[in-house]
Amino acid sequence: GTTLKAAAERSGRYFGAAMGADRLSDSGFLTIANREFDMMTAVNEMKPDATEPQRGQFNFTNGDRIYNWAVQHGMRVRGHTLAWHAQQPWFWGSLSGSALRQAMIDHINGVMGHYKGKLAYWDVVNEAFAEDGSRRNSNLQQTGNDWIEVAFRTARNADPSVKLCYNDYNIENWSYGKTQGVYRMIQDFKSRGVPIDCVGLQTHFTGGSSLPSNFQTTLSSFAALGVDVALTEVDVTNSSTTQYAGLTQACMNVPRCVGITTWGIRDSDSWRGSENPLLFDRNSNPKPAYTSVLNAL
Ligand code: XIL
């Protein structure tokens, strides 16, 4: 039989997973990861709180362990993430205005400098929009509306070799306010030459058997702006086979949809574990959704 990565590679795509450093001693996880996946994301280990626990004191121990394991097993790595309202270093909490802005810039330079030339993608900014398509209120947003473009310009200078992504959830449904808000930002960045290469759609799906409306239209519309798109954190309540097949098909139908990443491998790896949302069960066996994805690739 074939594998997720072999099937994805036939069309020049990748098939990725996310792992925490605790999985590095989990042989069941590592066996499947090595067999099926060719892209890896760290679940928490490259986030701002993990990589810069004290101002100017960077810690790449666990990020590097994941990076090294992935590369030694023939995978590429997506960096996740540099600027986000959550999982921030504690010291960001006592900063605001230009001091917080500078801390963000220093963080991007420090982390991207360490991984310079090594990563395929960076989620430079994560989850910066509210559900209605306006900017999400956060300490970073309060430093000024230009914080996102400053993050991307800083990132391009720090490592010109890596593709720079904006990543968010609930941007899969084309008629949804948040999708439109992100779309307008990408359109604006492209028109003004703000460096951006890709949009990550987290793709955390809940319930039901049908996809959010016009999911494929969303992917092709973003792509038409001149960016790659990727499904970056896929999980689906109870692993609906129709939703898994549909999201895979939508990506396959859009030439600039470069790959799919599931947020973990087995249900026991998932942050939504009680919803059994992944492609492998707790005994490391492939679920029916695995076959529906494989058949759609
Ligand atoms: C989640 C991790 O899976 C959890 O372990 C952690 O406690 C919280 O973050 N959107 C994202 C991811 O971009 O970083 C989140 O990961 C899930 C939602």
Boltz pocket constraint, residues with backbone or C-beta under 6 A from the ligand:
constraints:
  - pocket:
      binder: B
      contacts: [[A, 43], [A, 44], [A, 126], [A, 202], [A, 233], [A, 271]]
      max_distance: 6.0
